[in-house]
Amino acid sequence: MLTFLLQRLGFAALTLCVISVLAFVIIQLPPGDFVDTYIANLSASGSSVSQAEAEALRRLYGLDQPIWVQYFKWISRVLVGDFGESMEWRRPVSEVIGDRLWMTVLISFFALILTWGIALPIGVISAVRQYSVADYVFTFVSFIGLAIPNFLLALVIMYVAFRYFGVNAGGLFSQEFELAPWSWAKVWDLVKHLPLPGLILALAGTAQLVRIMRANLLDELRKPYVVTARAKGLPERRVIVKYPVRAALNPFASTIAYLFPYLVSGSVIVSIVLSLPTVGPLLVKALIAQDMFLAGTIILLLGALTVVGTFISDLVLMWIDPRIRHQME
């Protein structure tokens, strides 16, 4: 098992290296660079920048060097915890991201817990009571959840909350706590605002996992060992929960590998709609401005979350399925 974990960690490090290269290269694929975007914005506002000033800016940020030189300078600083300086904000990237990264992780983790907490029991009920009224209702709701984009659902909820209740459903903090230092009162205010964006992000993933859990459990319930357990007179709850549900959890658990990054990437548009203080809006602005240090760092960190999600998925599969543990020994 130790060998397996070491192999996974090695693959994770290699994956992050590839992600960093791809992110850095793709960000610079559009024509021009940050200085060109900066000059275009100034020209739109009636100002101008001379050629000498533009060249000085490129030398300042190292944009006059080949792309591979820029990458190695950036990644060498990243390895020691220095993510460089944001060109647009003119501040260290770590300061610009600040609490936004932790807010992104918090919202995504909360959405993941909600997804599992809702999808698991609903999937079990739909499979055990196949073709019942409850199964049809859950199936209908699941298809609706798959069909409606998260950002559209966020817009509908914001409209209903403001139109009929006079409440602003956006943001993670009340107005008096937005710029206030951290305190127990601010933490409690965050807890009160967290369920709405978490639920919005969880709904699409929940609908998908309900269908997966239902299909897996229906397949397990038809296997001979379940028929034998029922023939021996075991209680129905024990027959279902003891083995079929646990076996059906294997594909369910493997979805963590893509569900966690899906929640993180899905939070980008939802964060813009709900005005959430996450890295989503920052990433969009950085990509538009071609702020490669800020955008590259955010993409690298999101890639790290993807790798972490895959690693957690492997650990959960080893925990719920003894056969996988035996194969690793």
Secondary structure, 3 states (H helix, E strand, C coil): CHHHHHHHHHHHHHHHHHHHHHHHHHHCCCCCCHHHHHHHHHHHCCCCCCHHHHHHHHHHHCCCCCHHHHHHHHHHHHCCCCCCEECCCCEEHHHHHCHHHHHHHHHHHHHHHHHHHHHHHHHHHHHHCCCCHHHHHHHHHHHHHHHCCHHHHHHHHHHHHHHHHCCCCCCCCCHHHCCCCCCHHHHHHHHHHCHHHHHHHHHHHHHHHHHHHHHHHHHHHCCHHHHHHHHCCCCHHHHHHHCHHHHHHHHHHHCHHHHHHHHHHHHHHHHHHHCCCCHHHHHHHHHHHCCHHHHHHHHHHHHHHHHHHHHHHHHHHHHHCHHHHHHHC
